[in-house]
Amino acid sequence: MGTPSIIPRRDKTTFIQESHMQRLTAYLTRLFATEALMLFGVVSFLLWLVSCLRAFDVVSVKGQGLLTLAWQSLLTMPPLVLAFMYVCVGIGMARALQALQDNHELHIVHTVRGVGALLRAAAMVCVASVGFVLLFSNFVEPYAARQLSALSASVAADLVSSSLKPGRVTQVAPGVLLLIGGRSEDGELTDFFADDRRDPKTRRTYLAEAATISRNSTGFVLELRNGSIQYTEGANRFSEISFGRYDIGVERLTQPLAAADGYWARNSVSMISEALQTGVWAPEVIERLIARLTEGLRVVGICILVLAISGFPSGKRARIAVPMEAIVLVIAFIERGISSYSPLGPATGSGLMIAAGGVLLFVKLRTRQVSGSVGLAA
């Protein structure tokens, strides 16, 4: 029989401590993630319902079904998700830390030297949230934009080809009005009129004796025959172009003008691959990539700042208790304002959050380390 191995007492104690720290890290990670996911789910569902209510004219005016309404509202969600996702992560972490503070668990974490577990849990939630946000900004949002463009073009094509009634003005998009004089048995539209006022600087008016809707490899096309395009610019400058036939993509009459840069519906991998092949990095591509990467920096900044503010127990009680959720919302509002107006680019606000949170976290960790050393010496 072999001699049983004897684990040294010091190694056994270290093993038990490491096991406890791993459990503590898993517990805190689960707590942070649960709060963030619950808040994210509730906000997403409410915003989707609001989007459905706002788009109800799809059913009442454009004659589409409820499933189309629900799908179209869902496709508009990715930009909203990017706008509030990092706020949900920040509020979720703040609520979890506040709960730990209220039931004195946060004091216990610091007493048993579990700050490392707290930092690891926050880092794990932060990394997972950054990955989720970057997936949305670089791939999901462009895919949803392409699908929404195709759906809008399909709805508009159906509206133009079958739902437009002679003599009735119909709005197919904000700022775009259509009017037809009649409809033949084969679906051809007569006396076609379209007024596009989306651009405040230029007003476009399309006039044609006849129009038909067709579909090619790029999508739905509106074929205008025997007509003219009238341009009205500032100071009542007027110009007119006559044509025998003019083809215009239906999506050009249904999509916002801001989406016409050609990059909003392309994922980042395709843009980077094209730039590497051609050797040309267009300013629009760089700007779009920076804007998408900035979404991940916002998550990092809000996580560090919330951890620095709420991750350390305090016996002081403020005379007027300010909810941490409100503080997170104010921080997000200030960050958006700085990023929108800063000449340094959209990453300015998130960079300031990371810097401020990093400095505050470093100061609190140093203060705690010094106080712990003093306590041991005493």
Solvent accessible surface area in square Angstrom, and as a share of the most:
residue,aa,sasa,rsa
1,M,245,1.09
2,G,69,0.67
3,T,128,0.74
4,P,108,0.68
5,S,106,0.69
6,I,155,0.79
7,I,112,0.57
8,P,75,0.47
9,R,207,0.76
10,R,200,0.73
11,D,79,0.41
12,K,111,0.47
13,T,61,0.35
14,T,60,0.35
15,F,142,0.59
16,I,74,0.38
17,Q,105,0.47
18,E,95,0.43
19,S,26,0.17
20,H,94,0.42
21,M,45,0.20
22,Q,128,0.57
23,R,159,0.58
24,L,33,0.17
25,T,13,0.08
26,A,50,0.39
27,Y,81,0.31
28,L,1,0.00
29,T,24,0.14
30,R,145,0.53
31,L,43,0.21
32,F,0,0.00
33,A,33,0.26
34,T,62,0.36
35,E,40,0.18
36,A,8,0.06
37,L,116,0.57
38,M,125,0.56
39,L,48,0.24
40,F,33,0.14
41,G,37,0.36
42,V,88,0.51
43,V,38,0.22
44,S,22,0.14
45,F,113,0.47
46,L,96,0.48
47,L,54,0.27
48,W,65,0.23
49,L,69,0.34
50,V,74,0.43
51,S,18,0.12
52,C,15,0.09
53,L,127,0.63
54,R,200,0.73
55,A,22,0.17
56,F,91,0.38
57,D,64,0.33
58,V,6,0.03
59,V,46,0.26
60,S,87,0.56
61,V,78,0.45
62,K,30,0.13
63,G,62,0.59
64,Q,33,0.15
65,G,42,0.40
66,L,116,0.58
67,L,155,0.77
68,T,31,0.18
69,L,7,0.03
70,A,30,0.23
71,W,110,0.38
72,Q,32,0.14
73,S,1,0.01
74,L,89,0.44
75,L,10,0.05
76,T,45,0.26
77,M,11,0.05
78,P,7,0.05
79,P,66,0.42
80,L,69,0.34
81,V,8,0.05
82,L,14,0.07
83,A,48,0.37
84,F,26,0.11
85,M,13,0.06
86,Y,4,0.02
87,V,18,0.10
88,C,4,0.02
89,V,1,0.00
90,G,0,0.00
91,I,16,0.08
92,G,0,0.00
93,M,0,0.00
94,A,0,0.00
95,R,113,0.41
96,A,0,0.00
97,L,0,0.00
98,Q,82,0.37
99,A,46,0.35
100,L,2,0.01
101,Q,44,0.20
102,D,94,0.49
103,N,83,0.43
104,H,118,0.53
105,E,55,0.25
106,L,0,0.00
107,H,64,0.29
108,I,102,0.52
109,V,7,0.04
110,H,22,0.10
111,T,108,0.63
112,V,78,0.45
113,R,167,0.61
114,G,0,0.00
115,V,13,0.07
116,G,31,0.30
117,A,0,0.00
118,L,1,0.01
119,L,55,0.27
120,R,116,0.42
121,A,0,0.00
122,A,6,0.04
123,A,51,0.40
124,M,105,0.47
125,V,9,0.05
126,C,15,0.09
127,V,106,0.61
128,A,68,0.53
129,S,9,0.06
130,V,28,0.16
131,G,40,0.38
132,F,71,0.30
133,V,4,0.02
134,L,51,0.25
135,L,96,0.48
136,F,33,0.14
137,S,1,0.00
138,N,15,0.08
139,F,83,0.34
140,V,48,0.28
141,E,42,0.19
142,P,0,0.00
143,Y,109,0.41
144,A,6,0.05
145,A,10,0.08
146,R,99,0.36
147,Q,62,0.28
148,L,33,0.17
149,S,21,0.13
150,A,62,0.48
151,L,33,0.16
152,S,17,0.11
153,A,6,0.05
154,S,45,0.29
155,V,10,0.06
156,A,5,0.04
157,A,4,0.03
158,D,59,0.31
159,L,1,0.00
160,V,5,0.03
161,S,41,0.27
162,S,72,0.46
163,S,30,0.19
164,L,2,0.01
165,K,116,0.49
166,P,73,0.46
167,G,63,0.60
168,R,104,0.38
169,V,89,0.51
170,T,5,0.03
171,Q,93,0.41
172,V,7,0.04
173,A,8,0.06
174,P,112,0.70
175,G,29,0.28
176,V,0,0.00
177,L,65,0.32
178,L,1,0.01
179,L,54,0.27
180,I,2,0.01
181,G,44,0.43
182,G,15,0.14
183,R,80,0.29
184,S,45,0.29
185,E,188,0.84
186,D,124,0.64
187,G,31,0.29
188,E,46,0.20
189,L,1,0.00
190,T,48,0.28
191,D,95,0.49
192,F,3,0.01
193,F,62,0.26
194,A,0,0.00
195,D,5,0.02
196,D,7,0.03
197,R,136,0.50
198,R,46,0.17
199,D,40,0.21
200,P,132,0.83
201,K,163,0.69
202,T,19,0.11
203,R,90,0.33
204,R,65,0.24
205,T,15,0.09
206,Y,7,0.03
207,L,61,0.30
208,A,7,0.06
209,E,109,0.49
210,A,16,0.12
211,A,0,0.00
212,T,34,0.20
213,I,43,0.22
214,S,43,0.27
215,R,177,0.64
216,N,79,0.40
217,S,118,0.76
218,T,117,0.68
219,G,20,0.19
220,F,38,0.16
221,V,18,0.11
222,L,2,0.01
223,E,31,0.14
224,L,1,0.00
225,R,67,0.24
226,N,85,0.44
227,G,16,0.16
228,S,11,0.07
229,I,6,0.03
230,Q,42,0.19
231,Y,49,0.19
232,T,50,0.29
233,E,70,0.31
234,G,51,0.49
235,A,100,0.78
236,N,136,0.70
237,R,165,0.60
238,F,122,0.51
239,S,57,0.37
240,E,89,0.40
241,I,97,0.49
242,S,91,0.58
243,F,31,0.13
244,G,50,0.49
245,R,144,0.52
246,Y,62,0.23
247,D,69,0.36
248,I,3,0.02
249,G,16,0.15
250,V,4,0.02
251,E,58,0.26
252,R,130,0.47
253,L,8,0.04
254,T,17,0.10
255,Q,22,0.10
256,P,85,0.54
257,L,72,0.36
258,A,93,0.72
259,A,16,0.12
260,A,82,0.63
261,D,60,0.31
262,G,45,0.43
263,Y,45,0.17
264,W,58,0.20
265,A,16,0.13
266,R,70,0.26
267,N,37,0.19
268,S,8,0.05
269,V,85,0.49
270,S,41,0.27
271,M,2,0.01
272,I,64,0.33
273,S,46,0.30
274,E,78,0.35
275,A,4,0.03
276,L,121,0.60
277,Q,155,0.69
278,T,86,0.50
279,G,58,0.56
280,V,103,0.59
281,W,106,0.37
282,A,22,0.17
283,P,101,0.64
284,E,85,0.38
285,V,10,0.06
286,I,75,0.38
287,E,115,0.51
288,R,69,0.25
289,L,22,0.11
290,I,77,0.39
291,A,40,0.31
292,R,12,0.04
293,L,99,0.49
294,T,2,0.01
295,E,21,0.09
296,G,4,0.04
297,L,72,0.36
298,R,12,0.05
299,V,0,0.00
300,V,40,0.23
301,G,0,0.00
302,I,0,0.00
303,C,4,0.02
304,I,43,0.22
305,L,19,0.09
306,V,0,0.00
307,L,9,0.04
308,A,0,0.00
309,I,60,0.31
310,S,20,0.13
311,G,0,0.00
312,F,29,0.12
313,P,39,0.25
314,S,59,0.38
315,G,80,0.77
316,K,184,0.78
317,R,232,0.85
318,A,78,0.61
319,R,249,0.91
320,I,141,0.71
321,A,90,0.70
322,V,92,0.53
323,P,82,0.52
324,M,19,0.08
325,E,53,0.24
326,A,40,0.31
327,I,54,0.28
328,V,0,0.00
329,L,96,0.48
330,V,85,0.49
331,I,26,0.13
332,A,8,0.06
333,F,161,0.67
334,I,91,0.46
335,E,4,0.02
336,R,77,0.28
337,G,30,0.29
338,I,60,0.30
339,S,10,0.06
340,S,84,0.54
341,Y,192,0.73
342,S,23,0.15
343,P,134,0.84
344,L,153,0.76
345,G,22,0.21
346,P,45,0.28
347,A,34,0.26
348,T,26,0.15
349,G,1,0.01
350,S,0,0.00
351,G,35,0.33
352,L,95,0.47
353,M,10,0.04
354,I,50,0.26
355,A,56,0.44
356,A,54,0.42
357,G,0,0.00
358,G,31,0.30
359,V,97,0.55
360,L,63,0.31
361,L,26,0.13
362,F,131,0.54
363,V,76,0.44
364,K,60,0.26
365,L,53,0.26
366,R,120,0.44
367,T,84,0.49
368,R,74,0.27
369,Q,103,0.46
370,V,80,0.46
371,S,65,0.42
372,G,38,0.36
373,S,63,0.41
374,V,94,0.54
375,G,49,0.47
376,L,132,0.66
377,A,91,0.71
378,A,120,0.93
